[in-house]
Amino acid sequence: TIYQPTNYPFRICDISLPNCNTGFVYFLMSIRNPNFTYIGQTICVSRRIRQHNSGYGSNSTTPLPLRPYACLAYITGFDGRHREARENIEREWKRKRDFLCRNGNHNVYDWVGAGKDCIEDLYVANELLRHLDLRLVMLFEN
């Protein structure tokens, strides 16, 4: 299925992404195959999504039939450090998304929303990171 404006309330060109190096965990969805989603982490989210869309992202986002990708959400507030925290949130977000899928929940809004739980889980697991102002920024509405 190819992206249709009636299916989603956004177009890739409408989405403005931060162009800074503070660190992000992000959630992508294939426009051509909305069943394919990808969660990753990076220092600069705008550069990384350009890489995914040009075929120089990860191996799983390289296939042309999956491109382009839309960024549905990202978690910000890492203050340019804390790679381990980004990797932890990435891993947990994938785990939560996969759990929802396995249990019959195919609502992408719920998959994206699980990112908020990952932030709370990180704060509980690591007191030293509570000073971070982590936020889930959703780029679409349910």
Buried (B, 14 or more C-beta within 10 A) or exposed (E): EEBEEEEBEBEBEEBEBEEEEBBBBBBBBBBBBBEBBBBBBBBBBBEBBEBBBEEEBEEEBEEEEBBBBBBBBBBBBBEEEBEEBBEBBBBBBBEBBEEBBEEEEEEBEBBBBBBBEBBEBBBEEBEEBEEBEBEBBBBBEE
